[in-house]
Amino acid sequence: MYSSFVPPRQVRIGDAAAFVGTTPRAIRHYHEIGLLPEPVRGGDGRRRYGYEDMIRLLWIRRTADAGIALDDIRDAFADPAPAGSGDDGDDGDDGDDGDDGDDGIASILERLEETLVAQEAELRRQRTAVQRMRTEGSRMGLLSDFVTGRLKSLPAGSLRQADLDTLLVTERILGPLGAAVQAGRFIALATHPDLREESDRVDAAEEALDDTVAVDDPRVARVAAERHAFEEALHALIEDSGLAASDDALFDSWDALHPAVADEGAGADETGQGSDRGHEFMSVIEAIGKMPYDFSPARLRCMELAEELSLTTAPAHPGRSAFGT
């Protein structure tokens, strides 16, 4: 008993798209880029797709789903017939063309697999980063292991959000080593409430030097002197507590972890396991020039005066600036 159903010899683009599992828009794009030859149009001017067209569409769909770019599919198979289709089946020439296409696809698949391996490694890195953020806390986890390692001894919540924000900026400019050294400053503040209170007072005095204050206003010099006195007290505490001595161990540890870049400075592109991975290296001056700070002229002058005061004690405190870095 035979079925009375007779399959169509050709279908319209909507039916072709539905069968293949794509959209008419995608099929039109295949035509535009030369991946699929334009089919014969019917008397109504609409495209009509036959059996070979459907085979080609299925092949394109499956290959694209594997991750191969449409341009690569087109380049690998210049012959409009899919690999092994054998239009006429006469002398095997079409089969040879299909083999050429297979060779092209094999090369593309090899490159694609290499890309996927790299993507898998990147996904593993991202998952590790997310796990660190969940374990350490979202902001702490953004810093590299080298920095957070120095902060682990602090009680939970003893660091302020502004402290972590500052370390994040420092790590971008100076790298994990520079941020780890600066972390000593925040450890001292977190463990000495009286010093933290004085820090807040000086910070507020600096912030009060807004655009309404002239650069030669007496308050500018006074706040600069207060900043200098505070930095002196902070430095003395860091020295007495042994935090300064631990800085030397940080440098040794960094050199041991990064022997290939030990002589390139803390701002080298190699940034360890931190959040800065993948970012291009830029000089300290360039990085600072790209980081906006809304400082008034009076506040900038205050910072200059504090720096000048710090230079008078530079022999006793090498490598320290009024910025506490």
N, C-alpha and C positions, 0 to 999 in steps of 0.2 A: 504494500500500500504506500503510495507516494504522497508526500505532503503537497498541499496546494500553494504553499508559500514559495514565492520566487524572490530571491535576494536581489537587491538593486545592482545594476552594473556600475553605477556611479552615485555618489552622495554629495550633498552640499557641505559647505565648510562647517556649519553648526553640527551636523551629524558626525562628520569626521572628527571634530574636536571632542565631542562627547564620547566617541568610541575610544579614542586614544587616551583621554583623560587630561586634556589640555583645554585651551580656549581658542576661539577664532582669532583673537588678537595675537596670540602666540604664533599661530600658523601663518598669519599675514607677515609677522616679523621674520619667520623662516624664509618666506619668499623675498623679503626686502634685502636680506643679507646674503642671498644666493645659496642658502642651505637646502632649500626645497624648490625645485623648478615649478614655475607657474603651470597649473593644469589647464586643460582645455576648458573653455567657458561654454555654457549652454546657450540656447537661443535667447534666454532671458538675460544674458550677460553675466551670470553668476558662475563662480568657480565650481567645477565638478571634479570629484576625486574618485579615482579607480582603485583597484586592488593594490597595484604597485605603489601608488601614492600612500595608501594606508600602511603598507609594510615600511615604507620610508619614514613615515611619521612615528610609527611605533619604535623604530630603531632610534630615531632622534630623541624621542622622549626617554627611552630607557638609558641611553648613553648620557644624556644631559642629567638625568637623575643620579648617575654615578659620579657627577661632579665635573664632567668634562665641559669646558667652555664651548659655546656654540661656534665661535670662530675656529676653534681647534677642530671641531667635528667637520666643519665645512672644508678646512684646509686639508685634513687627512683624507677626505673622500671627495675629490673633485668630480669623480664619476657620479652622476645623479642616482644611479642604481645602488641599493645597499649591498654590502659585502655578501657575495655568494648568491645573489638573487638570480643571475643568469637569465637575462631578458629573453634571448632567443634560443639559448641552449644549443647553438650550433657548434662552434669550434673551441669553446672554453676561454675565448678572449675576455669575456666579461668576468670569468672567474679570476683571471690574472689581475684585472683591475681591482677586484675585490681583495686579492692578496695584498696589493699595494696599499689599499685602504687599511687592511688589517695591520700592516707594518706601521703605518702612520699612527693608528690608534694605540698600538703596543707602545710606541715611543711616548705618546701622550699619557698613557696609563702609568708608565714608569715615573714620569715627572709628577703626575698627580699623586701617586703613592708617596713620593718623597715629601710633597706638600702636606699631605694628610698626617704623615709622621711628625712633621714639624708642628702642625696644628695640635696634634695630640699632646705633644710636649708642652705647648703653650697653655693648653687647657689644664694640664696637671699643675703648671706653675700658678695659674689663676686660682685653681681650687685650693692650693696650698696657701695662697695669699688670703683668700676668703676665710679659710679655717683659722689663720693667724688673727685676723680681725675679730672673729667671733671669740677666740680664746683670750686675746690680749685686750679687747675692747676696740671699737671701730677706729678711734683716732690713734691709740697706741699701736694698733696693728698695722697702721700705714707706714710706720717707721721701720727701718731695717732691723734685723736681728742684732746687729752690732750695736745699735743705739738702745734698743729696748733691753738688751742684756745688762746694761749699766743701770737701768731703772727698776729692775725686778725686785730689788731689796726694799723699795719704798712701799709704805702701806697703801692699800687701795684707796683711790680718791684723793691722795695727797698732792698729786699734780693737777694743775689747772688746765682747762682747755687751751687757754692762751699760751701756756708753757709748751704744750704739745704742738700747737700751731707754729710757734717760733722754731721748734726743733725740725718740723717738717720743711719750713722755708730754708733753714740752715743746711739741712741735708741736701736740698736741691742745689744750693749754691756751693757748699764746701764738701759735700759728700758725707757718707756715714761717719767717717773719722772726725770731721769737724763738728758734726752734730753730737757725737758721743762725748767729745771734750766739753762742748757747751752744756751737756746734760749735767755735768758736775755743778754748774751754777744753780740749776733748778733743784738738784738734790739738796744743796745747802739751804735754799729758800724753803723747800718743803719740810725740812727737819728743824728749822729754827723760826718759829712764828714771829718773834720780835724783829728778825731781819726781814721777813716777808712783809710785815707791817710797814717797816721803813721803806721797803722797795715800793709798796703801793703808794706811799705818800709822795715819794720822789716822782714816780710815774705820773701821778695826778698833777703834780706841779708842772711837769713838762707838757702834759696835754693842755694845760691852761694857757700855754704860750701859743695862742692861736693867731689868726691873721689880724686880730685887732691890736696885737702887741708889736711895738716897733722893735727892730733888731738891737737898738741901743738903749732899750728900756732897762733900768737897773735890775729888774726881776730876772732878766736873761742871765746875767752874770751870777746872780745869787743862786738860781736853780742849777747852773753849771757847777758851782762850787758844791752844792748839795749832792749832785750826782757823783762828783769826784770823791767826796767823803764817803758816800755809800759804797762805791766800788772799792775803795780802800778797805773798808770794814769787811765787805764780802770776800775780798781776796785774802785778807788775813785769816778769816774763818776757814776758807778753803784750804789754806796752807796748814793751819793748826789741826784741822780734822783729818788730814791725810788724803783728801780728795785730789790735791795737786800731784801728790806722788803717784796716785793711781793713773794719772794721765800718761806718765811714762810707760806704764804697763799697757795702756791702750795702744800707743804707737808700736810697741813691740808686737802686740797681738795682731794689729792690722798688717804689719810687715810680714808676719808669719802666714797670715791668711791670703795675702796678695803679694807674693814675692815678685811677680812679673811687673807689677805697677808700683812697687814700693818707692821708686824714684820719680814717679810722675805726679806726686802731690795728691792731696785728699780729694781734689776735684776731678780726678780722672773718671773716664767713662765707666770703669769697673766699680760698681757700687754694691757689691755683695748681694745679699738676698733681700734687699729692701724694695720699697715701693718705687724707687727711681729707675728700676730696670727698664731698658728699652729706650730711655730718653737720650737724645743726643747730647754730647758733651758741649758745654759752653764755658767760656772763661768766667772767672768770678766777676770781673768788671761788667761783662756782657749780661750776666745773670742779674746782677744788682740793677743794671740799667733797665731791665725788662720787668722788674718787680715794683709796682707802684706803692709809694709811701706818701700819704697825705700829710707831709710835714710843712708847717708854716715857715717863712723865713726866720722868724724869731726862734723857733725850735731848732732849726738847722744850725743857727748861730750858737745856740746853747750847746748843741752837740759838739761843735767845733771847739768851743771854749773848754768843755770838759775833756776833750781829747788833748788839748794843749796842756791842761793841768796834769793829765795822766803821764805825759811825756817827761815831766819833771821827775817822776819816780820810775821811769822806764828801766834804769839799771837794776832796780830792786825787784821789778815785776816784768821780766821780759815776755814779749809776745802777747801782752794783754792790752786791750783797748777800752775806751769808755763805753763801748757797746756790750762789754761783758763776754765777748767771744774769745 
